[in-house]
């Protein structure tokens, strides 16, 4: 019997109760950033996989653009190109819209639901004390914290323990990416990176 398969299946089943995505996280505690419990992150379809595409927007290289209706995040590159990533977005009425900057970054961040999230979804009260960083945490392998005017918006670009949610409007407002994609973006986007969510 393949023990890694049993472990993977057990971790996936164990993560079902946490597959909802939260947007408040704390300390950096968990495995090293390169660690990926699921191996290669699955995508819903090939159109959601990371790829280089033509980009004709007016934003300078190094800008992150999230198009919530398309379910894509673009990292603008030189020469009219961008790296495009499939994402999951917030449920209707919950997504962040506007401009922000990456004010903080964390590897394997811990997660704690906000009071508002627990009011909307009482089942989240079981996580009121928080969930430590690691493979079963809803924020996945890394998070980029969105700030406006020096203040945390409570919205994140983050990984997920529910990679099958990519391409859907399912989160509590944050932008989810597969763990392999958030690790890639994390390495490209320093603190201070401009983020535009449309």
Number of C-alpha atoms within 10 A of each C-alpha: 5 6 8 11 11 11 13 14 13 11 16 19 12 12 17 13 12 20 21 18 27 26 24 20 25 15 13 17 14 17 15 11 17 12 16 17 19 19 10 10 19 17 19 15 11 10 13 19 19 19 13 15 14 13 18 11 11 8 16 13 14 18 19 27 21 25 16 21 11 14 19 25 27 25 24 25 19 10 10 15 17 24 18 24 25 27 31 28 31 19 14 11 8 14 20 22 13 11 15 24 24 23 20 15 20 20 26 29 27 24 24 22 23 18 13 10 16 15 12 10 12 11 12 20 16 11 14 14 10 18 20 20 25 25 22 23 27 31 36 31 34 30 32 26 24 27 21 13 9 11 11 17 17 16 22 26 28 33 29 32 29 25 21 16 21 26 24 19 21 21 21 24 24 27 31 36 35 30 31 24 22 24 22 15 23 21 9 11 18 16 14 14 17 20 23 19 16 14
